[in-house]
Amino acid sequence: MDSALSTIGLPVALGFIMFGLGLGLTPADFARVGKHPKAVLVALGCQLVLLPAICFGLVVLFDLPPLLGIGMMLLAASPGGTTANLYSHLFRGDVALNITLTAINSVISVVTLPIITSLAIRYYDRGDEVQLPLIEVVKVFALVLVPVLIGMAVRRRSPGFASRMDKPVRIASAVILAVLVLAILLGELENVADYFAAVGAVAGLFCAASLVVGYVVPKALGITEAQAIASSMEIGVHNATLAIFVAVEVLDSVEISVPAAVYSLFMFVFAALWGVFVSRRVAAAEATRASA
């Protein structure tokens, strides 16, 4: 990846996306956990425990090369992305739950992301080649959390502005991620075919599994339909920009960022198709109940 893009563009892009996330948050979003503790705990359990376990199983099953395996685990440890809220809104999910999950998981990932990524590095015995220094981790999450706090402050002082900016910021965030993905793939053009052959199946299966697990597990545990849809989108739509930033700027490896880039190509398509399937299923069930 071009050095100007990585050293300037990536931090600015991540900061902008997290600022946009902050524009949609209030302290009440964190306090809402007390009102819906079961839905929050089940979704977080899926995201923080089940997803890394599923991802590790796929990495081992497909015998990924070390750097791509580390990249997949880094992606699995990344919190939900801002686009999850949009998908949840489109497909009749509980958007308030999405906002709460994104807020909480973004904070929790300050601890869980370095732990999961470090374990992956240790599993592959690549500590001499790839390092996750504590000071760099602190810098990353300062870049993540400070823009969120600024966005929340702006929303508090000017809620009208925050509301008007919601849609443009979401669109811009998606465009920024698309540009990053394109830049990574173009920068690794000579290896793209090999990367897709190596990680494409894992990324696609992991995306599908994330969406399905995020819906099925909450439903099985008695969570409402709208909350299950929100959980599915939150768990399936990752903050790939954060994963790319950590890979390129902290771990100093474009190759580690490739799984997040490939996952993103699946993510937007699979989330839309899954949302259509689930929302039609819900509509059909409601129609059946109404006619009974």
ChimeraX attribute file (.defattr): number of C-alpha atoms within 10 A of each C-alpha:
attribute: neighborCount
match mode: 1-to-1
recipient: residues
	/A:1	16
	/A:2	10
	/A:3	9
	/A:4	9
	/A:5	14
	/A:6	20
	/A:7	14
	/A:8	10
	/A:9	16
	/A:10	23
	/A:11	19
	/A:12	14
	/A:13	21
	/A:14	24
	/A:15	20
	/A:16	21
	/A:17	27
	/A:18	26
	/A:19	23
	/A:20	26
	/A:21	26
	/A:22	25
	/A:23	27
	/A:24	22
	/A:25	23
	/A:26	18
	/A:27	11
	/A:28	9
	/A:29	18
	/A:30	15
	/A:31	11
	/A:32	16
	/A:33	17
	/A:34	9
	/A:35	9
	/A:36	13
	/A:37	11
	/A:38	15
	/A:39	23
	/A:40	23
	/A:41	14
	/A:42	19
	/A:43	30
	/A:44	23
	/A:45	14
	/A:46	22
	/A:47	27
	/A:48	22
	/A:49	13
	/A:50	17
	/A:51	24
	/A:52	21
	/A:53	15
	/A:54	17
	/A:55	25
	/A:56	19
	/A:57	14
	/A:58	19
	/A:59	22
	/A:60	11
	/A:61	10
	/A:62	14
	/A:63	14
	/A:64	16
	/A:65	15
	/A:66	17
	/A:67	23
	/A:68	21
	/A:69	27
	/A:70	30
	/A:71	30
	/A:72	30
	/A:73	29
	/A:74	30
	/A:75	31
	/A:76	33
	/A:77	27
	/A:78	31
	/A:79	31
	/A:80	27
	/A:81	26
	/A:82	26
	/A:83	20
	/A:84	26
	/A:85	25
	/A:86	18
	/A:87	23
	/A:88	27
	/A:89	18
	/A:90	14
	/A:91	23
	/A:92	17
	/A:93	25
	/A:94	19
	/A:95	24
	/A:96	17
	/A:97	26
	/A:98	31
	/A:99	25
	/A:100	21
	/A:101	28
	/A:102	27
	/A:103	24
	/A:104	17
	/A:105	21
	/A:106	23
	/A:107	15
	/A:108	14
	/A:109	17
	/A:110	19
	/A:111	13
	/A:112	17
	/A:113	23
	/A:114	19
	/A:115	15
	/A:116	21
	/A:117	22
	/A:118	20
	/A:119	14
	/A:120	22
	/A:121	24
	/A:122	15
	/A:123	13
	/A:124	13
	/A:125	12
	/A:126	15
	/A:127	13
	/A:128	8
	/A:129	11
	/A:130	19
	/A:131	16
	/A:132	18
	/A:133	12
	/A:134	11
	/A:135	9
	/A:136	15
	/A:137	17
	/A:138	12
	/A:139	12
	/A:140	19
	/A:141	17
	/A:142	14
	/A:143	18
	/A:144	22
	/A:145	20
	/A:146	15
	/A:147	21
	/A:148	25
	/A:149	18
	/A:150	16
	/A:151	23
	/A:152	23
	/A:153	16
	/A:154	18
	/A:155	19
	/A:156	16
	/A:157	11
	/A:158	12
	/A:159	15
	/A:160	11
	/A:161	13
	/A:162	21
	/A:163	13
	/A:164	10
	/A:165	14
	/A:166	14
	/A:167	13
	/A:168	11
	/A:169	19
	/A:170	18
	/A:171	12
	/A:172	15
	/A:173	23
	/A:174	17
	/A:175	12
	/A:176	19
	/A:177	22
	/A:178	16
	/A:179	12
	/A:180	23
	/A:181	23
	/A:182	15
	/A:183	17
	/A:184	23
	/A:185	22
	/A:186	13
	/A:187	14
	/A:188	16
	/A:189	12
	/A:190	10
	/A:191	13
	/A:192	16
	/A:193	12
	/A:194	11
	/A:195	19
	/A:196	15
	/A:197	11
	/A:198	18
	/A:199	24
	/A:200	19
	/A:201	15
	/A:202	25
	/A:203	26
	/A:204	18
	/A:205	16
	/A:206	26
	/A:207	26
	/A:208	18
	/A:209	18
	/A:210	28
	/A:211	23
	/A:212	20
	/A:213	23
	/A:214	29
	/A:215	27
	/A:216	15
	/A:217	18
	/A:218	24
	/A:219	19
	/A:220	10
	/A:221	12
	/A:222	11
	/A:223	21
	/A:224	15
	/A:225	18
	/A:226	21
	/A:227	26
	/A:228	29
	/A:229	33
	/A:230	32
	/A:231	38
	/A:232	32
	/A:233	34
	/A:234	34
	/A:235	32
	/A:236	30
	/A:237	27
	/A:238	27
	/A:239	27
	/A:240	28
	/A:241	28
	/A:242	29
	/A:243	26
	/A:244	32
	/A:245	24
	/A:246	28
	/A:247	25
	/A:248	21
	/A:249	16
	/A:250	19
	/A:251	19
	/A:252	17
	/A:253	19
	/A:254	22
	/A:255	20
	/A:256	26
	/A:257	30
	/A:258	28
	/A:259	29
	/A:260	30
	/A:261	26
	/A:262	24
	/A:263	25
	/A:264	23
	/A:265	16
	/A:266	18
	/A:267	25
	/A:268	17
	/A:269	11
	/A:270	18
	/A:271	24
	/A:272	15
	/A:273	11
	/A:274	18
	/A:275	22
	/A:276	14
	/A:277	12
	/A:278	16
	/A:279	18
	/A:280	13
	/A:281	12
	/A:282	16
	/A:283	11
	/A:284	12
	/A:285	11
	/A:286	12
	/A:287	11
	/A:288	10
	/A:289	9
	/A:290	8
	/A:291	6
	/A:292	6
